[in-house]
Amino acid sequence: KLQFLYLIADACTETGASHPMAIPANMRAVIAEAGRLVVADRPVPTAGPKEVLVKIAATAVNRADTLQRKGMYAVPPGVTDILGLEMSGTVVATGEGATRWKEG
């Protein structure tokens, strides 16, 4: 199963058409903390096997996210606490075996 890893929009900058995007060490992410939605600084994840790293252009907080914030929707073991089930953006890195999506 392919898993998306999130990178908040302005954290990457394009370095030119023939060069890959620069991927920073840190990003901003929305998490649930003490029943509130909070923007937190987090390290940028790397794309693991069959994963892609996406520079986010747009995302949303949906009902599942609000339930998670209230402690009423458990996060599966091993899954990030970063909220946002839907997003759109540009693939900036691919992990080994990720063949459905390509960088760019």
Sequence and secondary structure as in RCSB ss.txt:
>XXXX:A:sequence
KLQFLYLIADACTETGASHPMAIPANMRAVIAEAGRLVVADRPVPTAGPKEVLVKIAATAVNRADTLQRKGMYAV
PPGVTDILGLEMSGTVVATGEGATRWKEG
>XXXX:A:secstr
  EEEEE GGG B   TTS  B  SEEEEEEEETTEEEEEEEE     TTEEEEEEEEE   HHHHHHHTT S  
 TT   B  S EEEEEEEE TT  S    
